[in-house]
């Protein structure tokens, strides 16, 4: 049986936070066991050295550390790092 590329794109492995953010478009068929990643997934953030908007970028990075930003992250399934 031959399958087209569309079939391949219908089956993907994604993070739970990605699936939660598009729940109307995906069907979760299995989840990795708790602790199976061997470590935490970390999303680093930084200000690019030669940005044209250094002050705005610094302010945004600082905002990401606030309780207000954490509430948004939690709505999408993220938890606070240590």
N, C-alpha and C positions, 0 to 999 in steps of 0.2 A: 504494500500500500504506500503510495506516495503522499507526502504532506507538503503543503506550501509554507512559505515563510510566515504567513499569518498564524498558522498553528503554533509555530515556535514562540511567537510573541505572546501567545495566550497563556503560556506556562512559564512563570518566572519566579525566582526566589527574591523576596524583598524583605526589608526590615518591617517589623510589626507597626512601627510608627508611620511608614509609608502606606501600608495597607489601610491603616485606620484613617488616614487622611483622604483616602479615595474609596471608602467602603462601598459606595454605590457602583464602583467600577471593577471591583475585585472580589474573588471568592477565596477565602482562606481554607485550604484543604488539609494543611498540616502545619504544626509549629515545632521548632527545634526545642529539645528539652532544656529546661532551666539550667544555666551554667555551662552549656555545651560550647559556647564561644571561647571559653578559656580566658576571657578578660572582658573588660568593658569596652564598648564602642565609644570613641571620643570624637567629637566634632570641634576641632580647634578654630579659633578666630583670631585675627590680627589685622592691624592696619598696614596696608602696603606702603612701603617706604616712599615711593614717588607719586602717591596719589594726589590728584588735583584738589581733593576735598579732605585734607587731613583732619581738620577740626570736627567735621561732620562724622567722619569715620571713627574717631576717638569717642565721640559722644555715643555713637551707636554701639560700640563695643562696651562702653560703660552701662548703657541701657540694658544690654543682654544679661547683666549681672543683677538686675533688680528683681524684686518680688513680682512686679507687674509683668515683666518678660517671662518669669518662671511660670506664672499662671497660664500664659499662652502655650509655653512648651508642654506643660502638663496636660492641657486640653488635647494635645496631639500625641500623648503617650510617652513623652520624655520624662526622665527623672533627673533630679539635681545631682551633679557630680560631686565627688569628694575633694 
